[in-house]
Amino acid sequence: MRFIETWIPSTLVSIRDLAPGIREFLIKPDRFDVTGYPVGSHINVSVNVGGQPETRSYSLVGEASPDGFKIAVRRADDSRGGSRYMWSLQPGARLDITQPASLLAVDWSREKYCLIAGGIGITPILGAAQALARRGADVVLHYAVRSRGEAAYLDELAATLGDRLVVHAGDEGRRLDLDGLFASLPQGTLALFCGPMRMLDAARHAWIEAGHPLPDLRYETFGSSGTLPTETFRVRLRDSDVELEIPRERSMLDVLNATGHEVLFDCKRGECGLCAIDVVAVDGQIDHRDVFFSDHEKQSNHKICACVSRARGTITVDTLLRADAV
Ligand SMILES: Cc1cc2nc3c(=O)[nH]c(=O)nc-3n(C[C@H](O)[C@H](O)[C@H](O)COP(=O)(O)OP(=O)(O)OC[C@H]3O[C@@H](n4cnc5c(N)ncnc54)[C@H](O)[C@@H]3O)c2cc1C
């Protein structure tokens, strides 16, 4: 069960390859209202994965433009196929999208801003960099990439930020030292982060360690591939004979709902916590892939976000669905 999403029929206007494995898409809704959208906004796109409609979110790149919505998609080869579907589209293709929504609240009144992007996490950060530079704000962007050749939007960022763009390219041995960086920032700095989950975990720890208030680190992450490999695991339902197999390419949430064990959900990204269910026993290991629970809650293994988190072995859960309550 999910809250209703309003889909807007749209056309793919053009595509542009930005780097190996990163492609930009310009999408124009049939009825396009060019009012701006908050920095850090994303749209949902209806994709086709294995013949089934699925939703994937993509951050809007840069500030609003009358040409349409610009997104950039990294092709994830070891995946269920949402990004591969996007890459199969050619200009003129029809697709359904949602209105922009933002998860990254920016407070424009700070004296200093620190932007941090890891890889494809540059997409929501680019618009923030443009907006802050336009306002004359004191802003520096730290962009961590494997190599400059694999980095998207380097020219645009250099033009906008000049020497306030610091590229940390792994192949040049320039690792981003989050501890050192955050320790050097004055209190009151607002940090905006978008990057992989492990980098986010490191950023949160470094931010707290440096004595900054956690609400001053605003972040978005694109979903996690977890700390364990994505593999098949089993879910037992408490007080029943039901045992379900969760295959590699499906989530626990999808399997529970498809087999009539209804679990409420909304974001499907491990952010809102609506699909959190009770864990009764773990025979193996849980791989928490959400950003909803605290480190402490994750360690206690009392609950799991069924939409993104996975396991190794078998876990026993209680969905709290009771026959007499249906
Ligand atoms: C707010 C937001 C903004 C985003 N913006 C962007 C953006 O600007 N650009 C961009 O490229 N992406 C963005 N994403 C990510 C995007 O929505 C997709 O997740 C991405 O394109 C991968 O989709 P996929 O179906 O190809 O891969 P998925 O199947 O979702 O796999 C992604 C990763 O999870 C692992 N995985 C594989 N199978 C499973 C499984 N069954 N369950 C869980 N994990 C699995 C894979 O190993 C892979 O590393 C954003 C996500 C969010 C939430």
Ligand as a Chemical Component Dictionary entry (heavy atoms), coordinates in Angstrom:
data_LIG
# 
_chem_comp.id                   LIG 
_chem_comp.type                 NON-POLYMER 
_chem_comp.pdbx_formal_charge   0 
_chem_comp.three_letter_code    LIG 
# 
loop_
_chem_comp_atom.comp_id 
_chem_comp_atom.atom_id 
_chem_comp_atom.alt_atom_id 
_chem_comp_atom.type_symbol 
_chem_comp_atom.charge 
_chem_comp_atom.model_Cartn_x 
_chem_comp_atom.model_Cartn_y 
_chem_comp_atom.model_Cartn_z 
_chem_comp_atom.pdbx_ordinal 
LIG C1  C1  C 0 16.465 11.277 -3.917  1  
LIG C2  C2  C 0 17.278 10.442 -4.890  2  
LIG C3  C3  C 0 17.939 11.055 -5.937  3  
LIG C4  C4  C 0 18.688 10.295 -6.839  4  
LIG N1  N1  N 0 19.364 10.928 -7.848  5  
LIG C5  C5  C 0 20.109 10.211 -8.703  6  
LIG C6  C6  C 0 20.860 10.856 -9.739  7  
LIG O1  O1  O 0 20.859 12.086 -9.858  8  
LIG N2  N2  N 0 21.566 10.075 -10.596 9  
LIG C7  C7  C 0 21.623 8.695  -10.480 10 
LIG O2  O2  O 0 22.276 8.030  -11.291 11 
LIG N3  N3  N 0 20.939 8.067  -9.495  12 
LIG C8  C8  C 0 20.171 8.776  -8.625  13 
LIG N4  N4  N 0 19.465 8.141  -7.656  14 
LIG C9  C9  C 0 19.476 6.658  -7.626  15 
LIG C10 C10 C 0 18.415 6.116  -8.608  16 
LIG O3  O3  O 0 17.104 6.383  -8.101  17 
LIG C11 C11 C 0 18.515 4.589  -8.806  18 
LIG O4  O4  O 0 18.573 3.982  -7.555  19 
LIG C12 C12 C 0 19.716 4.224  -9.635  20 
LIG O5  O5  O 0 19.557 4.712  -10.974 21 
LIG C13 C13 C 0 19.929 2.695  -9.663  22 
LIG O6  O6  O 0 18.782 2.071  -10.112 23 
LIG P1  P1  P 0 18.884 0.592  -10.672 24 
LIG O7  O7  O 0 17.500 0.030  -10.770 25 
LIG O8  O8  O 0 19.718 0.569  -11.918 26 
LIG O9  O9  O 0 19.727 -0.114 -9.548  27 
LIG P2  P2  P 0 19.248 -0.872 -8.207  28 
LIG O10 O10 O 0 18.718 -2.207 -8.517  29 
LIG O11 O11 O 0 18.402 0.033  -7.411  30 
LIG O12 O12 O 0 20.668 -1.100 -7.524  31 
LIG C14 C14 C 0 21.407 -0.031 -6.979  32 
LIG C15 C15 C 0 22.458 -0.633 -6.083  33 
LIG O13 O13 O 0 21.821 -1.496 -5.131  34 
LIG C16 C16 C 0 22.288 -2.837 -5.253  35 
LIG N5  N5  N 0 21.143 -3.761 -5.412  36 
LIG C17 C17 C 0 20.971 -4.678 -6.345  37 
LIG N6  N6  N 0 19.859 -5.397 -6.151  38 
LIG C18 C18 C 0 19.286 -4.879 -5.077  39 
LIG C19 C19 C 0 18.115 -5.193 -4.376  40 
LIG N7  N7  N 0 17.307 -6.199 -4.721  41 
LIG N8  N8  N 0 17.809 -4.452 -3.308  42 
LIG C20 C20 C 0 18.593 -3.448 -2.941  43 
LIG N9  N9  N 0 19.746 -3.130 -3.566  44 
LIG C21 C21 C 0 20.086 -3.846 -4.621  45 
LIG C22 C22 C 0 23.124 -2.912 -6.480  46 
LIG O14 O14 O 0 24.265 -3.681 -6.175  47 
LIG C23 C23 C 0 23.460 -1.488 -6.828  48 
LIG O15 O15 O 0 24.708 -1.162 -6.314  49 
LIG C24 C24 C 0 18.740 8.878  -6.718  50 
LIG C25 C25 C 0 18.050 8.269  -5.669  51 
LIG C26 C26 C 0 17.364 9.027  -4.769  52 
LIG C27 C27 C 0 16.661 8.329  -3.644  53 
# 
loop_
_chem_comp_bond.comp_id 
_chem_comp_bond.atom_id_1 
_chem_comp_bond.atom_id_2 
_chem_comp_bond.value_order 
_chem_comp_bond.pdbx_ordinal 
LIG C1  C2  SING 1  
LIG C2  C3  SING 2  
LIG C2  C26 DOUB 3  
LIG C3  C4  DOUB 4  
LIG C4  N1  SING 5  
LIG C4  C24 SING 6  
LIG N1  C5  DOUB 7  
LIG C5  C6  SING 8  
LIG C5  C8  SING 9  
LIG C6  O1  DOUB 10 
LIG C6  N2  SING 11 
LIG N2  C7  SING 12 
LIG C7  O2  DOUB 13 
LIG C7  N3  SING 14 
LIG N3  C8  DOUB 15 
LIG C8  N4  SING 16 
LIG N4  C9  SING 17 
LIG N4  C24 SING 18 
LIG C9  C10 SING 19 
LIG C10 O3  SING 20 
LIG C10 C11 SING 21 
LIG C11 O4  SING 22 
LIG C11 C12 SING 23 
LIG C12 O5  SING 24 
LIG C12 C13 SING 25 
LIG C13 O6  SING 26 
LIG O6  P1  SING 27 
LIG P1  O7  DOUB 28 
LIG P1  O8  SING 29 
LIG P1  O9  SING 30 
LIG O9  P2  SING 31 
LIG P2  O10 DOUB 32 
LIG P2  O11 SING 33 
LIG P2  O12 SING 34 
LIG O12 C14 SING 35 
LIG C14 C15 SING 36 
LIG C15 O13 SING 37 
LIG C15 C23 SING 38 
LIG O13 C16 SING 39 
LIG C16 N5  SING 40 
LIG C16 C22 SING 41 
LIG N5  C17 SING 42 
LIG N5  C21 SING 43 
LIG C17 N6  DOUB 44 
LIG N6  C18 SING 45 
LIG C18 C19 SING 46 
LIG C18 C21 DOUB 47 
LIG C19 N7  SING 48 
LIG C19 N8  DOUB 49 
LIG N8  C20 SING 50 
LIG C20 N9  DOUB 51 
LIG N9  C21 SING 52 
LIG C22 O14 SING 53 
LIG C22 C23 SING 54 
LIG C23 O15 SING 55 
LIG C24 C25 DOUB 56 
LIG C25 C26 SING 57 
LIG C26 C27 SING 58 
# 
